[in-house]
Amino acid sequence: MSNAAPDRRCRLRGRLATCTRSAFTGRVQFAFKPVPAGTCAASQVLSVGERLIPLLLIRHPRARRYVLRLRPDGSARVTIPRGGSATEARHFAERHRAWLERQFHRQAAVPRRPTTWLIGTEILFRGVPTSIVPVPDGASNFIHLGSERIRTSGFEHDLRPAIQTHLWNLASREFPPRVRSLAAAHDFPEPRVTVRNQRTRWGSCSRRGHLSLNWRLIQMPPRVGDYIILHELCHLREMNHSERFWGEVKQVCPDFEMAERWLKRNSALLR
């Protein structure tokens, strides 16, 4: 919607970040968090090109601006800030029909991960598309994903739960020592590390120095996973996304923009 340079804060949350223009200031704004559940002000229909799409108007008392987002199911959502109105929210969406049309085209072009994982399905593992294959010795309750041998309850059902549990456990073993190694290499204090199943974040850092990492980092190229770890470690020095913070990131991870481009292109394969 604008030629303004995007704020890099959005990059660690995959494709959930959306760009909007404030109805009051005219400035381009970037929304990085999925808005928490609020009160639905209205459900309407909006014409976008040749489409009629559901338009959800969600009131949120902590929002400070109108935010427009195209959801994965093809509906559009406008967050209404405190003091805003459903009428202005609809006008906001109508003014950005062209932006929504572009998002439809982008959404259609993005590769999607398969919803059901079966023998032969390809998923990302350590950044490489890897096929799920049966163990060659004929053991009916085991599969291979790259170098990993994974027990399943059989091949006739969705294999995703068993594979995800295995990868989560693998990440829980590998990530804490990797964090300690990167922290020591760049003179960060050693943080406490938890591996979780976040829905919208690749990682986070609390003010107490506790790092939470998404187990799906195990599906990324190691350099991209290291970038996310280093990004969160930099929050131990700068608990913000200021220019000083990005200076820290560039110092410890000079090729971080490459990692961000990979995340932008491939995050839909992991969510």
Contacts in CASP RR format, 6 or more apart in sequence:
PFRMAT RR
TARGET T0000
AUTHOR 0000-0000-0000
METHOD contacts of the structure
MODEL  1
MSNAAPDRRCRLRGRLATCTRSAFTGRVQFAFKPVPAGTCAASQVLSVGE
RLIPLLLIRHPRARRYVLRLRPDGSARVTIPRGGSATEARHFAERHRAWL
ERQFHRQAAVPRRPTTWLIGTEILFRGVPTSIVPVPDGASNFIHLGSERI
RTSGFEHDLRPAIQTHLWNLASREFPPRVRSLAAAHDFPEPRVTVRNQRT
RWGSCSRRGHLSLNWRLIQMPPRVGDYIILHELCHLREMNHSERFWGEVK
QVCPDFEMAERWLKRNSALLR
1 19 0 8 1.000
1 20 0 8 1.000
1 21 0 8 1.000
1 28 0 8 1.000
1 96 0 8 1.000
1 98 0 8 1.000
1 99 0 8 1.000
2 19 0 8 1.000
2 21 0 8 1.000
2 28 0 8 1.000
4 28 0 8 1.000
6 19 0 8 1.000
6 30 0 8 1.000
7 30 0 8 1.000
7 241 0 8 1.000
8 241 0 8 1.000
8 246 0 8 1.000
8 260 0 8 1.000
9 17 0 8 1.000
9 30 0 8 1.000
9 32 0 8 1.000
9 241 0 8 1.000
10 16 0 8 1.000
10 17 0 8 1.000
10 30 0 8 1.000
10 32 0 8 1.000
11 17 0 8 1.000
11 260 0 8 1.000
11 263 0 8 1.000
11 264 0 8 1.000
12 201 0 8 1.000
12 202 0 8 1.000
12 203 0 8 1.000
12 228 0 8 1.000
12 231 0 8 1.000
12 263 0 8 1.000
13 32 0 8 1.000
13 33 0 8 1.000
13 200 0 8 1.000
13 201 0 8 1.000
13 202 0 8 1.000
14 202 0 8 1.000
14 263 0 8 1.000
14 264 0 8 1.000
14 267 0 8 1.000
14 271 0 8 1.000
15 110 0 8 1.000
15 264 0 8 1.000
15 267 0 8 1.000
15 268 0 8 1.000
15 271 0 8 1.000
16 32 0 8 1.000
16 33 0 8 1.000
16 34 0 8 1.000
16 200 0 8 1.000
17 30 0 8 1.000
17 31 0 8 1.000
17 32 0 8 1.000
18 30 0 8 1.000
18 31 0 8 1.000
18 67 0 8 1.000
18 68 0 8 1.000
18 69 0 8 1.000
18 70 0 8 1.000
19 28 0 8 1.000
19 29 0 8 1.000
19 30 0 8 1.000
19 31 0 8 1.000
19 99 0 8 1.000
20 28 0 8 1.000
20 29 0 8 1.000
20 30 0 8 1.000
20 31 0 8 1.000
20 65 0 8 1.000
20 66 0 8 1.000
20 67 0 8 1.000
20 68 0 8 1.000
20 92 0 8 1.000
20 96 0 8 1.000
21 27 0 8 1.000
21 28 0 8 1.000
21 29 0 8 1.000
21 95 0 8 1.000
21 96 0 8 1.000
22 28 0 8 1.000
22 29 0 8 1.000
22 65 0 8 1.000
22 66 0 8 1.000
23 65 0 8 1.000
23 66 0 8 1.000
23 88 0 8 1.000
23 91 0 8 1.000
23 92 0 8 1.000
23 95 0 8 1.000
24 65 0 8 1.000
29 65 0 8 1.000
29 67 0 8 1.000
31 67 0 8 1.000
31 69 0 8 1.000
31 79 0 8 1.000
33 200 0 8 1.000
34 200 0 8 1.000
35 58 0 8 1.000
35 60 0 8 1.000
35 63 0 8 1.000
35 67 0 8 1.000
35 77 0 8 1.000
35 79 0 8 1.000
36 60 0 8 1.000
38 58 0 8 1.000
38 59 0 8 1.000
38 60 0 8 1.000
39 58 0 8 1.000
39 59 0 8 1.000
40 56 0 8 1.000
40 57 0 8 1.000
40 58 0 8 1.000
40 59 0 8 1.000
41 57 0 8 1.000
41 58 0 8 1.000
41 59 0 8 1.000
41 80 0 8 1.000
41 86 0 8 1.000
41 89 0 8 1.000
42 56 0 8 1.000
42 57 0 8 1.000
42 86 0 8 1.000
42 90 0 8 1.000
43 54 0 8 1.000
43 55 0 8 1.000
43 56 0 8 1.000
43 57 0 8 1.000
44 54 0 8 1.000
44 55 0 8 1.000
44 57 0 8 1.000
44 90 0 8 1.000
45 52 0 8 1.000
45 53 0 8 1.000
45 54 0 8 1.000
45 55 0 8 1.000
46 52 0 8 1.000
46 53 0 8 1.000
46 54 0 8 1.000
46 55 0 8 1.000
46 76 0 8 1.000
46 90 0 8 1.000
46 93 0 8 1.000
46 94 0 8 1.000
46 97 0 8 1.000
46 100 0 8 1.000
47 97 0 8 1.000
48 76 0 8 1.000
48 97 0 8 1.000
48 100 0 8 1.000
48 101 0 8 1.000
48 104 0 8 1.000
49 97 0 8 1.000
49 101 0 8 1.000
51 104 0 8 1.000
53 74 0 8 1.000
53 75 0 8 1.000
53 76 0 8 1.000
53 100 0 8 1.000
54 74 0 8 1.000
54 75 0 8 1.000
54 76 0 8 1.000
55 75 0 8 1.000
55 76 0 8 1.000
55 77 0 8 1.000
55 78 0 8 1.000
55 90 0 8 1.000
55 93 0 8 1.000
56 75 0 8 1.000
56 76 0 8 1.000
56 77 0 8 1.000
56 78 0 8 1.000
57 77 0 8 1.000
57 78 0 8 1.000
57 80 0 8 1.000
57 86 0 8 1.000
57 89 0 8 1.000
57 90 0 8 1.000
58 77 0 8 1.000
58 78 0 8 1.000
58 79 0 8 1.000
58 80 0 8 1.000
59 79 0 8 1.000
59 80 0 8 1.000
59 84 0 8 1.000
59 86 0 8 1.000
60 79 0 8 1.000
60 80 0 8 1.000
60 81 0 8 1.000
60 82 0 8 1.000
61 82 0 8 1.000
62 82 0 8 1.000
63 79 0 8 1.000
63 80 0 8 1.000
63 81 0 8 1.000
63 82 0 8 1.000
64 81 0 8 1.000
64 82 0 8 1.000
65 81 0 8 1.000
66 78 0 8 1.000
66 79 0 8 1.000
66 80 0 8 1.000
66 81 0 8 1.000
66 84 0 8 1.000
66 88 0 8 1.000
66 89 0 8 1.000
66 92 0 8 1.000
67 78 0 8 1.000
67 79 0 8 1.000
68 76 0 8 1.000
68 77 0 8 1.000
68 78 0 8 1.000
68 92 0 8 1.000
68 93 0 8 1.000
68 96 0 8 1.000
68 99 0 8 1.000
68 100 0 8 1.000
69 76 0 8 1.000
69 77 0 8 1.000
69 78 0 8 1.000
69 79 0 8 1.000
70 76 0 8 1.000
70 100 0 8 1.000
70 103 0 8 1.000
70 104 0 8 1.000
70 107 0 8 1.000
71 77 0 8 1.000
72 107 0 8 1.000
74 104 0 8 1.000
74 107 0 8 1.000
76 93 0 8 1.000
76 100 0 8 1.000
78 89 0 8 1.000
78 90 0 8 1.000
78 92 0 8 1.000
78 93 0 8 1.000
80 86 0 8 1.000
80 88 0 8 1.000
80 89 0 8 1.000
93 100 0 8 1.000
110 268 0 8 1.000
111 266 0 8 1.000
111 268 0 8 1.000
111 269 0 8 1.000
112 268 0 8 1.000
112 269 0 8 1.000
113 123 0 8 1.000
113 268 0 8 1.000
113 269 0 8 1.000
113 270 0 8 1.000
113 271 0 8 1.000
114 121 0 8 1.000
114 122 0 8 1.000
114 123 0 8 1.000
116 158 0 8 1.000
116 160 0 8 1.000
117 123 0 8 1.000
117 132 0 8 1.000
117 158 0 8 1.000
117 159 0 8 1.000
117 160 0 8 1.000
117 163 0 8 1.000
118 132 0 8 1.000
118 155 0 8 1.000
118 158 0 8 1.000
118 159 0 8 1.000
119 132 0 8 1.000
119 133 0 8 1.000
119 134 0 8 1.000
119 143 0 8 1.000
119 155 0 8 1.000
119 159 0 8 1.000
120 131 0 8 1.000
120 132 0 8 1.000
120 133 0 8 1.000
121 131 0 8 1.000
121 132 0 8 1.000
121 159 0 8 1.000
122 129 0 8 1.000
122 130 0 8 1.000
122 131 0 8 1.000
122 132 0 8 1.000
123 129 0 8 1.000
123 130 0 8 1.000
123 132 0 8 1.000
123 145 0 8 1.000
123 163 0 8 1.000
123 219 0 8 1.000
123 269 0 8 1.000
124 130 0 8 1.000
124 219 0 8 1.000
124 220 0 8 1.000
124 266 0 8 1.000
124 269 0 8 1.000
124 270 0 8 1.000
125 145 0 8 1.000
125 146 0 8 1.000
125 148 0 8 1.000
125 167 0 8 1.000
125 218 0 8 1.000
125 219 0 8 1.000
126 218 0 8 1.000
126 219 0 8 1.000
126 220 0 8 1.000
126 221 0 8 1.000
126 222 0 8 1.000
127 219 0 8 1.000
127 220 0 8 1.000
127 221 0 8 1.000
127 224 0 8 1.000
130 145 0 8 1.000
130 146 0 8 1.000
132 143 0 8 1.000
132 144 0 8 1.000
132 145 0 8 1.000
132 159 0 8 1.000
132 163 0 8 1.000
133 143 0 8 1.000
133 144 0 8 1.000
134 142 0 8 1.000
134 143 0 8 1.000
134 144 0 8 1.000
134 155 0 8 1.000
135 142 0 8 1.000
135 143 0 8 1.000
135 144 0 8 1.000
135 149 0 8 1.000
140 154 0 8 1.000
140 155 0 8 1.000
141 151 0 8 1.000
141 152 0 8 1.000
141 153 0 8 1.000
141 154 0 8 1.000
142 149 0 8 1.000
142 150 0 8 1.000
142 151 0 8 1.000
142 152 0 8 1.000
143 149 0 8 1.000
143 150 0 8 1.000
143 152 0 8 1.000
143 155 0 8 1.000
143 159 0 8 1.000
143 163 0 8 1.000
144 150 0 8 1.000
145 163 0 8 1.000
145 166 0 8 1.000
148 166 0 8 1.000
148 167 0 8 1.000
148 170 0 8 1.000
150 162 0 8 1.000
150 163 0 8 1.000
150 166 0 8 1.000
151 162 0 8 1.000
152 159 0 8 1.000
152 162 0 8 1.000
153 162 0 8 1.000
164 215 0 8 1.000
167 215 0 8 1.000
167 216 0 8 1.000
167 218 0 8 1.000
167 219 0 8 1.000
168 195 0 8 1.000
168 197 0 8 1.000
168 215 0 8 1.000
170 218 0 8 1.000
171 195 0 8 1.000
171 213 0 8 1.000
171 215 0 8 1.000
171 217 0 8 1.000
171 218 0 8 1.000
172 195 0 8 1.000
172 215 0 8 1.000
174 218 0 8 1.000
175 193 0 8 1.000
175 195 0 8 1.000
175 213 0 8 1.000
175 217 0 8 1.000
175 229 0 8 1.000
176 193 0 8 1.000
176 195 0 8 1.000
178 226 0 8 1.000
178 229 0 8 1.000
179 190 0 8 1.000
179 191 0 8 1.000
179 193 0 8 1.000
179 211 0 8 1.000
179 213 0 8 1.000
179 229 0 8 1.000
179 233 0 8 1.000
180 190 0 8 1.000
182 188 0 8 1.000
182 226 0 8 1.000
182 229 0 8 1.000
182 230 0 8 1.000
182 233 0 8 1.000
183 189 0 8 1.000
183 190 0 8 1.000
183 191 0 8 1.000
183 233 0 8 1.000
184 190 0 8 1.000
186 230 0 8 1.000
186 233 0 8 1.000
186 252 0 8 1.000
188 233 0 8 1.000
188 236 0 8 1.000
188 237 0 8 1.000
189 209 0 8 1.000
189 236 0 8 1.000
191 205 0 8 1.000
191 209 0 8 1.000
191 210 0 8 1.000
191 211 0 8 1.000
191 233 0 8 1.000
191 236 0 8 1.000
192 209 0 8 1.000
192 210 0 8 1.000
192 211 0 8 1.000
193 210 0 8 1.000
193 211 0 8 1.000
193 212 0 8 1.000
193 213 0 8 1.000
194 210 0 8 1.000
194 211 0 8 1.000
194 212 0 8 1.000
194 213 0 8 1.000
195 212 0 8 1.000
195 213 0 8 1.000
195 214 0 8 1.000
195 215 0 8 1.000
196 212 0 8 1.000
196 213 0 8 1.000
196 214 0 8 1.000
196 215 0 8 1.000
197 214 0 8 1.000
197 215 0 8 1.000
198 204 0 8 1.000
198 212 0 8 1.000
198 214 0 8 1.000
199 271 0 8 1.000
201 212 0 8 1.000
201 214 0 8 1.000
202 213 0 8 1.000
202 214 0 8 1.000
202 216 0 8 1.000
202 217 0 8 1.000
202 228 0 8 1.000
202 263 0 8 1.000
203 211 0 8 1.000
203 212 0 8 1.000
203 213 0 8 1.000
203 214 0 8 1.000
203 228 0 8 1.000
203 231 0 8 1.000
203 232 0 8 1.000
204 211 0 8 1.000
204 212 0 8 1.000
204 232 0 8 1.000
205 211 0 8 1.000
205 212 0 8 1.000
205 232 0 8 1.000
205 233 0 8 1.000
205 235 0 8 1.000
205 236 0 8 1.000
205 239 0 8 1.000
206 212 0 8 1.000
207 239 0 8 1.000
209 235 0 8 1.000
209 236 0 8 1.000
211 229 0 8 1.000
211 232 0 8 1.000
211 233 0 8 1.000
213 228 0 8 1.000
213 229 0 8 1.000
213 232 0 8 1.000
216 270 0 8 1.000
217 224 0 8 1.000
217 225 0 8 1.000
217 228 0 8 1.000
217 229 0 8 1.000
219 269 0 8 1.000
219 270 0 8 1.000
220 228 0 8 1.000
220 262 0 8 1.000
220 263 0 8 1.000
220 266 0 8 1.000
220 270 0 8 1.000
221 262 0 8 1.000
223 255 0 8 1.000
223 258 0 8 1.000
223 259 0 8 1.000
224 259 0 8 1.000
224 262 0 8 1.000
224 263 0 8 1.000
225 259 0 8 1.000
226 253 0 8 1.000
227 253 0 8 1.000
227 255 0 8 1.000
227 256 0 8 1.000
227 259 0 8 1.000
227 260 0 8 1.000
228 259 0 8 1.000
230 249 0 8 1.000
230 252 0 8 1.000
230 253 0 8 1.000
230 256 0 8 1.000
231 249 0 8 1.000
231 253 0 8 1.000
231 256 0 8 1.000
233 252 0 8 1.000
234 245 0 8 1.000
234 248 0 8 1.000
234 249 0 8 1.000
234 252 0 8 1.000
235 245 0 8 1.000
237 245 0 8 1.000
237 248 0 8 1.000
238 244 0 8 1.000
238 245 0 8 1.000
238 248 0 8 1.000
249 256 0 8 1.000
250 256 0 8 1.000
253 259 0 8 1.000
END
